[in-house]
Amino acid sequence: MLRALIVDDEPPARAELRYQLERYPDVQVIGEAANAREAWQLLEALPYDVVFLDVQMPGLNGLELARQLGAKPLERPFIVFVTAYDQYAVPAFGLNAVDYLLKPVSRERLAETLDRLRSLMRGVAPERSDGGRRAPSPEPAEYPQYVAASEGEKTIPLRLSEVSYFAAEGDQVFVYTRDRRRHLVRTTLSALERQLPPHVFFRCHRSFIVNIHEISEIIPFFNGTFTLKMRGNPQEDIPVSRNNAKKLRDLFGFSTPAGAR
């Protein structure tokens, strides 16, 4: 059973989402809140598996509430943003949101989100003593916190949070940081892909692995593919291969543009 909390300052929006969720026998809406303060009180009182969270609300907004919840990752429920505004998608996924739904929410998109939540629930950590479930930590202990870069004979430890993307150039791999530094990494992209946290780093092309939190723009390109702009390196066009285009769309929850193939 997915125990859900709906947070939205508009009563009709809460009622519509509750109506849609109650179509599913394995979803139980056990709380509603009109603002972040009410939501926090409910989250302190009862265990929830998922919060369907609006972005723009009076007082503390949805992104800020999600950021506060992220400070306690072992007790953090899954977050699904539900909003009328598409410009917050990148920061939302930067807060490890499971999905980003645009109002009005279609039955098809909600069904996709619930499938994703069910898959995540099958892989969550053991139950808490109060019967609630613990969401996976945003940075699981089995994943490294640093990558070892090289500069001559020196080794430079870089935090993964500083990394914008990795690029294979000939037979070498380089790491590009958000402050536009470039360092050699003495490994392969395939080895990096196995070691890096998959909820943060995405293999968008055979020559590139990107930090999804650093993506600033997703631009349609030829034949259903895309190019990416990164915050720290906006002059670089990073390709997304056709094989990975669907994964990118699923990751950020958007459709192929009209006319694309």
C-alpha positions in Angstrom: 0.0 0.0 0.0 1.3 3.5 -1.0 0.4 5.9 1.8 0.1 9.3 0.2 0.0 12.9 1.4 -1.3 15.6 -0.9 0.1 19.2 -0.4 -1.6 22.0 -2.4 -3.0 25.3 -1.4 -5.9 25.0 -3.8 -8.8 22.7 -2.5 -10.1 21.8 -6.0 -6.6 20.6 -7.0 -6.4 18.5 -3.9 -9.8 17.0 -4.5 -9.1 16.2 -8.1 -5.8 14.5 -7.3 -7.4 12.5 -4.5 -10.2 11.4 -6.9 -7.6 10.2 -9.3 -5.5 8.4 -6.7 -8.4 6.7 -5.2 -9.0 4.8 -8.4 -6.0 2.6 -7.4 -6.6 0.0 -4.7 -3.0 0.0 -3.6 -2.9 3.8 -3.0 -4.3 5.3 0.2 -4.5 9.1 0.7 -4.2 9.5 4.4 -3.5 13.2 4.6 -4.0 16.6 2.9 -2.3 19.9 3.6 -2.8 23.4 2.3 0.7 24.6 3.0 4.2 23.5 4.0 3.6 24.1 7.7 0.6 21.8 7.8 2.4 19.2 5.7 5.4 19.2 8.1 3.0 18.6 11.1 1.4 15.7 9.3 4.8 14.2 8.3 5.9 14.4 11.9 2.7 12.7 13.1 2.4 9.8 10.6 4.6 7.8 8.2 4.0 8.5 4.5 5.5 6.7 1.5 4.9 9.5 -1.0 4.1 13.3 -0.9 2.4 14.8 -3.9 3.7 18.3 -3.6 2.7 21.6 -5.3 5.5 24.0 -5.9 4.0 27.5 -5.5 2.3 27.9 -2.2 2.1 30.7 0.4 5.0 30.8 2.8 7.5 28.0 2.3 7.2 26.7 -1.2 7.3 23.1 -2.3 10.9 23.1 -3.4 12.0 24.5 0.0 9.9 21.9 1.9 11.4 19.1 -0.2 14.9 20.5 0.6 14.1 20.4 4.3 12.8 16.8 4.1 16.0 15.9 2.3 18.0 16.8 5.4 16.7 13.6 7.0 17.1 11.2 4.1 16.4 8.0 6.1 13.0 9.3 7.0 12.2 11.1 3.8 9.2 10.0 1.8 9.3 9.9 -2.0 8.5 13.3 -3.5 6.3 13.8 -6.6 5.9 17.4 -7.6 2.5 18.4 -9.1 2.4 21.9 -10.5 1.1 24.1 -13.3 4.6 25.5 -14.0 7.2 23.6 -16.0 10.1 25.9 -15.2 10.9 24.2 -11.9 11.5 20.7 -13.3 15.3 20.8 -13.2 15.6 22.0 -9.6 12.9 19.5 -8.6 14.9 16.6 -10.0 17.9 18.1 -8.3 16.1 17.4 -5.0 15.7 13.7 -6.0 12.0 14.0 -6.9 10.6 10.7 -8.3 8.5 12.6 -10.9 7.3 16.0 -12.0 3.6 16.2 -13.1 2.1 19.1 -14.8 -1.5 20.1 -14.1 -4.0 19.0 -15.3 -2.5 15.6 -14.6 -3.6 13.0 -17.1 -4.5 9.4 -16.1 -1.7 8.1 -18.2 1.0 10.2 -16.6 -0.2 9.5 -13.1 -0.2 5.7 -13.9 3.4 6.0 -15.0 4.3 7.8 -11.8 2.6 5.1 -9.7 4.4 2.4 -11.5 7.7 4.1 -10.8 6.8 4.5 -7.1 5.9 0.8 -6.9 9.2 -0.1 -8.3 11.0 2.1 -5.8 9.0 0.7 -3.0 10.1 -2.8 -3.9 13.7 -1.6 -3.4 13.4 0.5 -0.3 15.2 -0.1 3.0 13.6 -2.1 5.9 10.6 -0.8 7.6 10.8 1.6 10.5 9.7 0.5 13.9 6.5 2.6 13.5 5.6 0.7 10.4 6.7 3.4 8.0 9.2 2.7 5.2 12.5 4.5 4.7 13.3 5.9 1.4 16.7 5.3 -0.1 19.3 7.9 0.9 20.1 10.3 -2.0 23.7 9.2 -1.7 23.8 5.5 -0.7 26.8 4.4 1.2 27.9 2.0 -1.5 28.5 4.8 -4.0 31.7 6.9 -3.8 31.5 10.5 -2.7 34.6 11.5 -4.7 36.2 10.9 -8.1 40.0 10.8 -8.4 41.2 13.2 -11.1 44.8 13.6 -12.2 47.0 16.6 -12.8 50.5 15.5 -13.8 51.6 13.2 -10.9 49.2 14.7 -8.5 45.8 13.1 -7.6 43.0 15.6 -7.1 39.9 14.4 -5.2 36.7 16.0 -6.6 33.4 15.7 -4.9 30.8 14.2 -7.2 28.6 17.2 -6.4 31.1 19.4 -8.1 31.0 17.3 -11.3 29.1 18.7 -14.4 29.9 15.8 -16.7 32.5 13.2 -17.9 33.6 13.1 -21.5 35.6 10.5 -23.5 38.0 12.2 -25.8 39.9 9.7 -27.9 41.3 7.1 -25.5 41.1 9.4 -22.5 38.3 10.4 -20.1 38.0 13.9 -18.7 35.9 15.3 -15.9 34.4 18.8 -16.2 33.4 20.6 -13.1 30.6 23.1 -12.5 33.3 25.9 -12.2 34.7 25.0 -15.6 37.8 23.0 -14.6 38.9 20.1 -16.7 40.9 17.1 -15.3 42.0 13.8 -16.6 40.4 10.7 -15.0 42.3 7.5 -15.3 39.5 5.1 -16.0 36.8 4.4 -18.7 33.3 5.7 -19.0 32.0 2.2 -18.7 33.8 1.8 -15.3 32.5 5.1 -14.2 29.0 4.2 -15.2 29.1 1.1 -12.9 30.5 3.1 -10.0 28.4 6.3 -10.0 25.0 6.7 -8.4 22.5 6.1 -11.2 19.9 8.5 -9.7 22.4 11.4 -10.2 24.6 10.4 -13.3 23.1 9.6 -16.7 24.9 7.9 -19.6 23.4 10.1 -22.3 25.8 9.0 -25.1 28.7 6.6 -25.6 31.1 9.5 -25.0 29.3 11.4 -22.2 28.0 10.9 -18.6 26.2 13.9 -17.2 25.2 15.0 -13.7 21.4 15.4 -14.1 21.4 18.1 -11.4 23.6 20.3 -13.6 21.4 20.1 -16.8 20.1 23.6 -17.6 18.5 23.0 -21.0 17.2 20.0 -23.0 17.0 21.0 -26.7 15.3 18.9 -29.3 17.7 17.8 -32.1 17.6 15.6 -35.2 15.6 12.4 -35.5 14.1 12.4 -31.9 17.4 13.0 -30.2 18.4 15.9 -27.9 21.4 18.1 -26.9 22.0 19.2 -23.4 23.3 22.4 -21.9 25.1 22.2 -18.6 25.1 25.0 -16.0 28.8 25.1 -15.5 29.7 24.7 -19.2 26.9 26.4 -21.2 29.0 26.7 -24.4 29.1 22.9 -24.7 26.4 21.0 -26.6 26.3 17.5 -25.2 24.5 15.0 -27.4 21.9 12.5 -26.3 21.9 9.4 -28.5 18.7 8.1 -30.0 19.0 4.9 -27.8 19.1 7.1 -24.7 16.5 9.7 -25.7 13.6 7.8 -24.3 15.4 7.2 -21.0 16.0 11.0 -20.8 12.2 11.7 -21.5 11.3 9.2 -18.8 13.8 10.6 -16.4 12.4 14.1 -16.7 8.8 13.1 -17.5 8.2 14.9 -20.8 7.0 13.8 -24.2 8.6 13.8 -27.6 8.0 17.3 -29.2 5.3 17.4 -31.9 6.8 16.5 -35.3 9.9 14.7 -33.8 10.5 11.1 -34.9 
